[in-house]
Amino acid sequence: GQNIDQPTEMTATEGAIVQINCTYQTSGFNGLFWYQQHAGEAPTFLSYNVLDGLEEKGRFSSFLSRSKGYSYLLLKELQMKDSASYLCAVDTGAGSYQLTFGKGTKLSVIP
Amino acid sequence: GAGVSQSPRYKVAKRGQDVALRCDPISGHVSLFWYQQALGQGPEFLTYFQNEAQLDKSGLPSDRFFAERPEGSVSTLKIQRTQQEDSAVYLCASRGGTTEAFFGQGTRLTVV
């Protein structure tokens, strides 16, 4: 089966840095995605990693280690609007390009 | 349209009623996915279309669930004889030539 684990909840202070971890054990791997989802809204794409290393995009960075089955999303200079759920998803390469999602990490940013 | 559009946004159904949920993907996107998202959980894969062909329906939880995309654009997810455990948000996503999938805002189904 497919297993994707991430913490259920995290709290961080406005202006700080937070790292959200994701570990995965899947039958195949074609890349790892991070999505942001505000309550009641659609998930929106943040980042994609298919090779090992760090991808940086503004205040958001994502890291992947395929040998360890591990990724993290790093959010810098946190803003109140960053309060949301962050979803880790793996393209398991099953041929249908479907994404298998973790349960999501609910991040609360406090003043 | 500019994004993936789903309708209705909210649907309340009596147990046993049939429902139909609509998805308008981004124009030209070949791949279309349906996901089910329970409260506080990540989306769970239901089914996948490439154009009009349903290539994977392994995630459909029972034969009460049926999806179609007859002309390779708009898709409909139908749930027959709804049950309380069907209550969830149903998300549609489409994917073009790029890597990421674009999601609609979902239909929140409540079965009473």
Interface residues (C-beta under 8 A of the other chain):
Chain A: I4 G31 F33 Y35 G40 E41 A42 P43 T44 F45 Y48 L87 A89 A94 G95 S96 Y97 Q98 L99 T100 F101 G102 K103 G104 K106
Chain B: V4 S31 F33 Y35 G40 Q41 G42 P43 E44 F45 Y48 Q50 L55 D56 G59 L91 R95 T99 E100 A101 F102 F103 G104 Q105 G106
